[in-house]
């Protein structure tokens, strides 16, 4: 399924075209009540990107930068280890640029992710826990690169271009969209998979206001950031893998927020059922994390986060099963009422379900 080799000008034209379908997403003002008290949380709707996730931003930026620095050539194979969304992003964008793509992925990720990657023309290599799981996926991708000089490794967990993607796009978009409403963020929170989102958005927001709080988020059942290594199992695919990524600088961030995976699932279910916002489990976790910070900072505090992807990649997971309420869950105390979409160009547009 390899495409003919492209000329440098053809690659630049395709990269330029992809910019129109990646980034510049709406910022949603989510109106809700917490224990009866009206509040608003602001969330970037990243499921509007090309493949339905925030990872498109990083994949496009890494490939564009690699081309301009001569580290990837037309026809090279893109090889990456991923828990899903990054693999889907590199598969789609890689194929759009004419590259063969091979994805190494732990074999316990959702079936939908596997099928999407294959459907996008990429080869997928499942890696079991016995083979090393996520760390094994990284080792196998690196081994393939050592054997073949025509392999490009994005190295999302250690590549500073991952952080740059969000420092140069996601962060500025959040700033501009909030400024259009006369607002300034008091805090930003996001789950850590690679850490590119929280590091990049955080660096941009801190340049504008050094006092803004920037919080990484992890599952309470698997507190990798807090402990320093993989502990336990969790159901929030895409965050808290088996190690702390090299690009994550915890000393630049505020304390880590922990959210129960069951609470995240229930919150994602509510966002879909009550507002029609079909988002994934990590988006539910991010919303709960934002509620927790707003509880600390005050009901009027401007807290921003991201809805990282859509719910279509989770059809076979617990996201579509009934989730029991546990002690300490915040989602039962959240009643979603409406949302408004804030566009960077057009200003404020009313959500259809107001």
C-alpha positions in Angstrom: 0.0 0.0 0.0 3.0 2.3 -0.3 2.5 5.5 -2.2 4.9 6.7 -4.9 7.7 8.9 -3.5 6.9 12.5 -3.3 9.0 15.5 -4.2 9.9 18.0 -1.4 7.4 20.5 -2.8 4.6 17.9 -2.8 5.3 17.0 0.8 5.2 20.7 1.8 1.9 21.1 0.0 0.4 18.1 1.8 1.7 19.3 5.2 0.2 22.7 4.5 -3.1 21.2 3.6 -3.2 19.1 6.8 -3.1 22.2 8.9 -6.7 23.0 7.9 -8.0 19.8 9.5 -5.8 19.7 12.6 -6.0 22.3 15.5 -8.0 25.5 15.8 -10.7 23.5 17.7 -13.6 25.1 19.6 -13.3 25.8 23.3 -16.4 24.6 25.1 -17.8 26.5 28.1 -19.5 23.7 30.0 -22.2 25.0 32.2 -23.0 22.7 35.1 -24.1 22.6 38.8 -22.0 21.0 41.5 -24.1 20.1 44.5 -26.6 22.7 43.1 -24.1 25.5 42.7 -23.9 26.8 39.1 -20.4 26.8 37.6 -18.5 26.8 34.2 -15.4 24.7 33.1 -13.7 25.3 29.8 -12.6 22.4 27.7 -10.9 22.2 24.3 -12.9 20.0 22.0 -10.0 18.0 20.5 -12.3 15.3 19.1 -12.8 17.7 16.2 -9.3 17.0 14.9 -8.7 14.9 11.8 -8.6 11.5 13.5 -10.7 12.5 16.5 -7.9 13.2 19.0 -5.5 15.7 20.3 -2.6 13.5 19.1 -3.0 14.8 15.6 -1.4 18.1 16.7 1.7 16.3 17.9 2.0 13.9 15.0 1.7 16.7 12.4 4.2 19.0 14.2 6.8 16.2 14.6 6.6 15.1 11.0 6.7 18.7 9.7 9.8 19.5 11.8 11.5 16.3 10.9 11.1 17.0 7.2 12.4 20.5 7.6 15.5 19.2 9.5 16.1 16.4 7.0 15.5 13.6 9.5 12.8 11.9 7.4 12.8 11.3 3.7 10.0 10.5 1.3 9.2 6.8 1.5 10.7 6.2 4.9 8.8 3.9 7.3 7.2 5.7 10.3 7.5 3.4 13.3 6.0 4.2 16.7 5.1 2.6 20.1 1.7 3.9 21.3 -1.3 3.1 23.4 -3.7 4.0 20.5 -4.4 7.6 19.6 -0.9 8.5 18.6 -0.8 5.4 16.4 -4.0 6.4 14.7 -2.7 9.9 14.2 0.7 8.8 12.7 -1.2 6.2 10.5 -3.5 8.8 9.0 -1.0 11.6 8.6 1.8 9.2 7.6 -0.3 7.7 4.9 -1.4 11.2 3.7 2.3 11.9 3.2 2.9 8.7 1.4 4.8 6.8 4.2 4.4 3.2 5.2 3.6 3.0 8.9 4.2 0.3 11.6 2.7 0.7 15.0 3.8 -1.4 18.1 1.0 -1.4 20.7 0.2 -3.3 23.9 -2.4 -6.0 23.1 -4.9 -4.9 25.8 -5.9 -1.7 24.0 -9.4 -1.4 22.7 -10.3 -3.4 19.6 -11.6 -0.3 17.9 -8.1 1.3 18.1 -6.6 -1.8 16.4 -9.1 -1.8 13.6 -8.8 2.0 13.0 -5.0 1.7 12.7 -5.3 -1.2 10.3 -8.0 0.5 8.4 -5.7 3.5 7.9 -3.3 1.3 6.0 -0.8 0.8 8.8 0.8 -2.4 10.0 0.1 -3.1 13.7 2.3 -5.3 15.9 0.6 -6.3 19.2 2.9 -6.7 22.3 1.8 -8.8 25.3 2.5 -8.2 28.9 4.9 -11.1 28.8 6.7 -9.4 26.0 7.1 -6.2 28.0 3.8 -4.4 27.4 4.3 -0.7 26.7 8.1 -0.7 27.5 8.4 -3.8 25.2 6.6 -1.9 22.4 9.2 0.9 22.7 12.1 -1.6 22.7 10.8 -3.4 19.6 10.3 -0.2 17.7 13.8 0.8 18.5 15.2 -2.6 17.4 13.4 -2.3 14.1 15.0 1.2 13.6 18.4 -0.2 14.3 18.0 -2.8 11.6 16.6 -0.4 8.9 18.1 3.0 8.1 14.8 3.9 6.3 12.9 4.0 9.6 11.8 7.2 11.2 11.1 7.0 15.0 8.9 9.9 16.3 9.8 9.0 19.9 6.8 10.8 21.3 7.8 10.2 24.9 11.2 11.9 24.5 10.7 14.3 21.6 10.6 17.9 22.6 8.6 18.6 19.4 5.7 16.9 21.2 5.8 19.7 23.8 6.3 22.4 21.1 3.2 21.3 19.3 1.0 22.3 22.3 3.2 25.3 23.3 2.7 26.7 19.8 -0.9 25.7 19.1 -3.1 24.3 21.9 -1.9 26.8 24.5 -2.2 30.0 22.4 -5.6 28.9 21.2 -6.8 28.5 24.8 -5.4 31.9 25.7 -7.0 33.6 22.7 -10.4 32.0 23.1 -10.5 32.9 26.8 -9.3 36.4 26.2 -12.1 36.8 23.6 -14.5 36.4 26.6 -12.5 38.7 28.9 -11.2 35.7 30.9 -7.8 34.5 32.1 -7.2 30.9 33.3 -6.5 30.3 37.0 -5.6 26.7 36.3 -5.1 24.1 33.6 -5.3 20.3 34.1 -4.7 17.4 31.7 -4.1 13.7 31.9 -0.5 12.6 31.2 0.1 10.0 28.5 3.3 11.4 26.9 2.9 14.7 28.9 3.1 16.8 25.8 -0.2 18.5 26.4 0.3 19.6 30.0 3.9 20.6 29.5 3.3 22.6 26.3 0.1 24.3 27.3 1.6 24.9 30.7 4.7 26.6 29.3 2.6 28.9 27.1 0.2 29.9 29.9 3.0 30.4 32.4 4.7 32.9 30.1 1.5 34.9 30.1 0.9 34.5 33.8 3.5 32.9 36.1 0.8 32.4 38.8 -1.4 30.1 36.7 -1.6 26.6 38.2 -0.7 23.7 35.8 -1.7 20.3 37.1 -0.9 16.8 35.6 -3.6 14.2 36.1 -3.3 10.4 36.6 -5.6 7.5 37.5 -5.9 7.0 41.3 -5.6 3.2 40.6 -2.2 3.6 38.9 -0.3 6.6 40.3 2.8 6.4 38.1 3.6 10.1 38.4 3.3 10.0 42.2 5.2 6.7 42.8 7.7 7.1 40.0 7.0 3.8 38.3 4.1 1.6 37.1 1.7 0.6 40.0 -1.6 -1.2 39.6 -4.0 -1.3 36.6 -6.5 1.2 35.4 -9.2 1.7 32.7 -8.3 5.2 31.4 -6.6 4.3 28.1 -4.1 6.8 26.8 -2.7 8.1 30.2 -0.5 6.7 32.9 1.5 4.1 30.9 4.4 2.2 32.6 6.9 5.0 33.2 7.3 8.8 33.5 8.1 10.2 30.0 11.3 12.0 29.6 9.5 15.2 28.4 7.6 15.4 31.7 9.3 17.8 34.1 7.4 17.5 37.3 9.4 20.3 38.9 7.7 22.7 36.4 4.2 21.6 37.3 1.9 21.8 40.3 0.8 18.8 42.3 -0.6 15.7 40.4 -4.4 15.4 40.5 -5.7 11.8 40.9 -9.1 10.7 39.5 -10.7 7.3 39.9 -11.2 5.5 36.6 -14.8 4.7 37.5 -15.5 8.4 38.2 -14.0 9.2 34.8 -16.1 6.6 33.1 -19.3 7.9 34.7 -18.4 11.5 33.8 -17.7 10.7 30.2 -21.1 8.9 30.1 -22.8 12.0 31.5 -21.1 14.3 29.0 -22.5 12.2 26.2 -26.0 11.5 27.6 -26.7 14.9 29.0 -25.0 17.2 26.5 -24.4 15.1 23.4 -20.6 15.5 23.8 -19.3 12.1 22.7 -15.9 12.0 24.4 -13.6 9.3 25.7 -12.7 8.2 29.2 -9.7 10.5 29.7 -12.0 13.5 28.9 -14.2 12.4 31.7 -11.2 12.2 34.0 -10.0 15.7 32.9 -13.4 17.2 33.6 -13.5 15.6 37.1 -9.9 17.0 37.7 -11.1 20.4 36.7 -14.1 20.2 39.1 -11.6 19.2 41.9 -9.5 22.3 41.2 -12.5 24.6 41.0 -13.6 23.2 44.4 -10.2 24.4 45.8 -10.0 27.8 43.9 -13.6 28.8 44.2 -16.7 28.4 42.0 -15.9 31.4 39.9 -12.3 30.3 39.1 -11.6 29.9 35.4 -10.3 26.3 35.0 -9.4 24.9 31.6 -8.8 21.4 30.3 -9.0 19.3 27.2 -11.5 16.7 25.8 -8.7 14.6 24.3 -10.7 12.3 22.0 -14.1 10.9 21.0 -15.9 7.9 22.4 -15.9 5.8 19.2 -12.6 4.1 20.2 -14.2 2.8 23.4 -17.3 0.9 22.1 -16.0 -2.4 23.5 -14.8 -1.0 26.9 -16.5 -0.2 30.2 -17.5 3.2 28.8 -20.6 1.6 27.4 -21.4 -0.5 30.5 -23.2 0.6 33.6 -20.6 1.8 36.1 -21.4 1.6 39.9 -21.1 4.6 42.1 -18.3 4.4 44.6 -17.6 6.4 47.7 -15.7 9.6 46.8 -17.0 9.8 43.3 -17.7 13.4 42.2 -19.7 12.6 39.1 -23.0 11.9 41.0 -22.8 15.5 42.3 -22.4 17.0 38.8 -25.4 18.0 36.8 -24.6 19.2 33.3 -26.9 21.8 31.9 -25.6 23.3 28.6 -22.5 24.3 26.7 -21.4 27.2 24.5 -18.7 26.9 21.8 -16.1 29.6 21.7 -14.3 29.8 18.4 -11.0 31.6 17.9 -12.2 33.4 14.8 -16.0 33.7 15.1 -16.4 34.5 18.8 -19.2 33.0 20.8 -21.6 30.6 19.2 -24.5 29.1 21.1 -24.5 25.3 21.7 -27.5 23.6 20.1 -28.6 22.1 23.3 -29.0 25.3 25.3 
